[in-house]
Amino acid sequence: MAVAKDKVQKMNLVTNTRQFFVEVAQEMKKIVWPSREVLIQSTATVLVITLVLTVYMGLADIILRSLYNAFNAL
């Protein structure tokens, strides 16, 4: 009895796994990938924003550290 139950569970696992990958393949066909131009523009935008925020945070750190050290020197 236990052997039959284990066999059914293993078959369900195989069936469920196969069904999962079939559904993944179906969903992948629905994806609309961006064009090369859109991808390049989006990447450039992210890089520019990252650079601007990095410079801003660096300057803020330098200014706040200077102020902190000036107050500690008093």
DAZITA-V966122 format. One record per pair of residues at least 6 apart in sequence whose ideal C-beta (glycine too) atoms are under 7 Angstrom apart, sorted by the first residue. I is the first residue (numbers start at 0). J is the second residue. If there is no record, write none. Layout:
I_J, I_J
This chain:
none
